[in-house]
């Protein structure tokens, strides 16, 4: 499934809830399903600046695709990072960079977050994009060294 298809699936998933309280409950549930992050990555090196809550993101690249792991100490924020990982993990740097998180406004989440949570969400997305840029740069250097 490509990123656009994942985004559409998530939009449909949230459309089944008419009340925001139910959407928040679903978001929290998605966060609960997030695989626990190894304590090794719960350090300042992996911590996201700009988040009111503590959020850590770690990424590895395998076969040209980036796989993300993350965690947060806040339930809603953990749900937010869970949906970002659902959409972007397992894709190439180019796919990640060419698919902005427009689905967030289609779900309406951006309108129902406090300003600090909205800033945190932007910081999490920026970190995912920074990982994509870094891995893309590493790939380009490997290709250049091989030629």
FENLIN-V747833 format. One record per residue. RES is the residue in one small letter. PHI is phi in radians with two decimals (NA if undefined). PSI is psi in whole degrees, 0 to 359 (NA if undefined). NEAR is the number of other C-alpha atoms within 8 Angstrom. Layout:
res;phi;psi;near
RES;PHI;PSI;NEAR
RES;PHI;PSI;NEAR
//
This chain:
res;phi;psi;near
x;NA;130;4
x;-1.45;175;6
x;-1.10;316;12
x;-1.03;317;7
x;-1.11;319;8
x;-1.11;320;11
x;-1.10;315;10
x;-1.09;320;9
x;-1.08;317;8
x;-1.17;320;9
x;-1.04;313;11
x;-1.09;321;8
x;-1.03;316;8
x;-1.36;335;9
x;-1.15;338;8
x;-1.22;345;6
x;-1.77;127;9
x;-1.64;332;7
x;-1.69;142;6
x;-1.16;329;7
x;-1.04;320;6
x;-1.19;323;9
x;-1.14;319;11
x;-1.11;318;9
x;-1.05;318;8
x;-1.12;317;8
x;-1.04;315;11
x;-1.11;320;12
x;-1.09;319;9
x;-1.09;322;11
x;-1.12;322;15
x;-1.13;331;9
x;-1.43;352;6
x;-1.10;133;10
x;-1.08;135;5
x;-1.02;139;6
x;-1.51;133;9
x;-0.99;136;6
x;-0.98;334;6
x;-0.98;329;5
x;-1.66;0;11
x;-1.59;60;10
x;-2.22;170;9
x;-1.03;331;5
x;-1.04;326;5
x;-1.84;359;10
x;-1.33;142;11
x;-1.55;124;12
x;-1.37;146;5
x;1.73;357;7
x;-1.79;137;13
x;-1.19;319;7
x;-1.51;169;8
x;-1.49;130;10
x;-2.41;133;13
x;-2.17;138;13
x;-2.29;133;13
x;-2.19;145;9
x;-2.42;148;9
x;-2.31;154;7
x;-2.00;129;9
x;-2.34;128;7
x;0.90;40;4
x;1.42;356;9
x;-1.91;148;11
x;-1.76;133;15
x;-2.07;126;11
x;-1.84;149;11
x;-2.29;147;10
x;-2.76;167;14
x;-2.76;162;12
x;-2.58;158;11
x;-1.62;3;9
x;-2.09;134;8
x;-1.05;312;10
x;-1.18;318;10
x;-1.12;322;14
x;-1.09;323;16
x;-1.15;320;14
x;-1.10;315;11
x;-1.20;328;13
x;-1.08;319;12
x;-1.25;326;9
x;-1.12;318;10
x;-1.15;320;11
x;-1.01;320;8
x;-1.37;314;9
x;-1.75;337;9
x;-1.20;138;11
x;1.57;16;8
x;-2.14;164;13
x;-1.33;160;10
x;-0.96;317;13
x;-1.09;318;8
x;-1.09;317;9
x;-1.11;313;13
x;-1.22;334;10
x;-1.66;6;6
x;-2.22;87;8
x;-1.14;163;6
x;-1.41;50;6
x;-1.05;332;6
x;-1.04;334;10
x;-1.10;320;9
x;-1.31;330;9
x;-1.18;326;8
x;-1.29;328;9
x;1.68;4;8
x;-1.04;319;9
x;-1.03;332;8
x;-1.47;346;6
x;-1.98;20;6
x;-1.95;149;9
x;-1.16;159;6
x;-0.95;322;6
x;-1.20;322;9
x;-1.19;323;11
x;-1.09;318;10
x;-1.12;320;10
x;-1.11;318;11
x;-1.08;317;12
x;-1.09;321;8
x;-1.16;322;12
x;-1.14;316;10
x;-1.14;319;10
x;-1.06;319;8
x;-1.13;320;10
x;-1.07;316;8
x;-1.17;324;10
x;-1.15;320;8
x;-1.04;316;9
x;-1.06;315;14
x;-1.09;317;10
x;-1.10;313;8
x;-1.18;326;11
x;-1.12;318;10
x;-1.11;317;8
x;-1.09;317;8
x;-1.06;315;9
x;-1.08;319;8
x;-1.13;320;8
x;-1.09;316;8
x;-1.10;316;8
x;-1.14;324;7
x;-1.26;332;6
x;-1.36;337;5
x;-1.45;NA;4
//
